[in-house]
């Protein structure tokens, strides 16, 4: 069965980002079992392909952030709204995700926005070594789904952050960011926690936070 898709435009002042996403979280297509072999169940398959509130918060925050001359890595990018926005603004951004369908959607969306291809690496946070290199700024949204993600994500960041680095994560309040912040503190990062403001781009109340780590 063919996937049902949606096309939307997200506005950032005078900047428009066009997105092709899954129509909803009920969509599923894994005829060759690629996602299943990677441990992605049918219940989780669609999560990459929709826009989540935290990704909107991250994109709007980074739109007003000074990212000039920074080498940027988006972790767990999903549909990749923030990477697409930064790429459109000529930032040096690389995107990563574990899901096997992300790269194709990201490529299609860069084409929709008539932008250069975004470098993409499919990787697991548990991979002992990757070829990604090190970055000035690491970003992500709604990444701490499970308790094990606290250590996996902090270790992945440790592998790919420069000595002087910033990490900006948006967390919707899944109850794990305090433990994660302790891990980041052990890596030498200090934390500034804020709540998003002026959220007219989200239709529902948002109780999450923006975590900005610096070292």
C-alpha positions in Angstrom: 0.0 0.0 0.0 1.3 3.4 -1.0 2.1 5.9 1.8 -0.2 8.8 2.1 1.7 12.1 2.3 1.0 15.7 3.4 2.6 18.9 2.0 2.9 21.9 4.3 4.8 25.2 4.5 6.4 26.5 7.7 7.0 30.2 8.0 10.0 31.8 9.7 9.4 35.5 9.2 10.0 35.9 5.5 11.5 32.5 5.1 9.3 29.6 3.9 10.3 25.9 4.4 8.2 23.4 2.4 7.8 19.9 3.8 6.7 16.6 2.5 5.7 14.4 5.5 3.7 11.4 6.3 0.0 12.2 6.5 -0.2 10.9 10.1 1.3 8.4 12.5 -0.8 5.6 11.1 1.3 5.3 7.9 3.6 2.3 7.5 5.6 0.7 4.8 8.4 -1.8 5.4 7.8 -4.5 2.7 11.4 -5.6 2.7 11.7 -5.6 6.5 14.6 -3.1 6.5 13.3 -1.2 9.5 12.3 -4.4 11.3 15.9 -5.7 11.0 17.1 -2.5 12.6 14.7 -3.1 15.5 12.1 -0.5 14.4 8.6 -1.9 15.0 5.5 -1.0 13.0 4.3 1.0 16.0 7.4 3.2 15.9 8.0 3.2 12.1 6.1 6.5 11.4 7.5 8.6 14.1 10.3 9.9 11.9 7.9 11.2 9.3 5.7 13.7 11.1 6.4 17.1 12.7 6.6 17.1 16.5 6.1 20.2 18.6 9.7 20.0 19.9 11.1 20.1 16.4 9.1 23.3 15.7 10.5 24.8 18.9 14.0 23.8 17.9 13.7 25.3 14.4 12.3 28.6 15.6 15.0 28.8 18.3 17.8 28.2 15.8 16.3 30.6 13.3 17.2 33.4 15.7 20.5 31.9 16.8 23.9 33.0 15.7 25.2 29.9 13.9 27.6 31.8 11.6 30.9 29.9 10.9 29.7 26.9 13.1 29.9 23.3 11.9 26.5 21.9 13.0 25.3 18.4 13.6 21.6 17.5 14.0 21.1 14.3 16.0 17.9 12.2 15.4 16.7 14.7 12.8 13.5 12.8 11.8 11.8 14.7 9.0 14.6 17.3 9.4 12.8 20.6 9.7 15.7 22.3 11.5 18.3 21.0 9.2 16.3 22.1 6.2 15.9 25.5 7.6 19.6 25.9 8.5 20.6 24.5 5.1 18.3 27.1 3.4 20.0 29.8 5.4 23.4 28.6 4.1 24.6 27.0 7.4 27.1 24.1 7.5 24.8 21.4 8.8 24.9 17.6 8.7 21.9 15.5 9.7 21.8 12.0 11.3 19.1 9.5 12.2 18.7 5.8 12.6 15.6 5.3 10.5 16.2 3.9 7.0 13.6 6.2 5.3 14.9 9.5 6.7 17.6 10.1 4.0 15.1 9.8 1.1 12.6 12.2 2.7 15.4 14.7 3.5 16.6 14.6 -0.1 13.0 15.1 -1.4 12.5 18.1 1.0 15.8 19.8 0.0 14.6 19.5 -3.6 11.2 21.0 -2.7 13.1 24.0 -1.2 15.5 24.2 -4.1 18.5 23.9 -1.8 21.8 22.0 -1.9 21.8 18.4 -0.6 22.2 18.1 3.1 25.0 15.7 4.1 23.3 12.7 5.9 24.7 9.8 7.9 22.4 7.0 9.1 23.9 6.0 12.5 23.0 4.5 15.8 24.1 6.3 19.0 25.5 3.0 20.1 27.8 2.7 17.2 31.3 2.7 18.7 33.0 4.8 16.0 31.5 6.9 13.2 33.0 9.0 10.4 31.1 12.1 11.4 34.0 14.0 12.9 33.6 16.8 15.5 31.3 19.8 15.5 30.9 23.3 17.0 27.2 23.0 17.6 25.1 19.8 18.1 21.3 20.1 18.1 18.3 17.8 18.5 14.7 17.6 19.7 12.7 15.1 21.7 15.5 12.6 21.9 15.3 11.1 25.4 12.6 8.5 24.9 14.0 5.8 27.1 16.2 5.7 30.2 19.0 4.1 28.1 19.1 7.1 25.8 20.6 9.3 28.6 23.9 7.5 28.4 23.8 6.6 24.7 23.1 10.2 23.6 25.7 11.8 26.0 28.3 9.3 24.8 27.5 10.0 21.2 27.7 13.8 21.8 31.1 13.3 23.6 32.4 11.5 20.5 31.4 14.3 18.1 31.8 17.6 20.0 34.8 19.8 19.8 36.7 20.9 22.9 34.7 24.1 22.8 31.2 23.2 21.8 27.5 24.1 22.3 24.7 21.6 22.5 21.1 22.7 22.1 18.3 20.2 22.8 14.6 20.7 23.1 12.9 18.3 25.5 9.1 18.1 25.9 9.3 16.9 29.5 9.7 13.1 29.4 11.4 13.2 32.8 15.0 12.4 31.8 16.7 15.7 31.1 17.9 16.1 34.7 19.8 12.8 34.5 21.1 13.8 31.1 22.3 17.1 32.3 24.3 15.4 35.0 26.0 13.3 32.3 26.7 16.5 30.3 28.1 18.2 33.4 30.5 15.3 33.8 31.7 16.0 30.3 32.5 19.6 31.3 29.3 21.3 30.0 27.4 24.0 31.8 23.6 24.3 31.4 21.3 27.2 30.6 17.7 26.0 30.8 14.9 28.2 29.3 11.3 27.9 28.2 10.3 28.8 24.7 8.5 32.1 24.2 6.1 33.5 21.6 4.8 30.1 20.5 2.0 31.1 18.1 3.4 28.5 15.7 2.1 25.6 17.9 -1.6 25.0 18.3 -1.5 23.3 21.8 0.2 24.2 25.1 3.8 23.2 25.2 5.5 22.3 28.6 8.9 21.5 27.3 12.3 23.2 27.8 15.3 24.3 25.8 18.5 22.9 27.1 21.6 24.9 26.1 24.9 23.3 27.1 28.2 25.1 26.6 31.8 24.0 27.1 
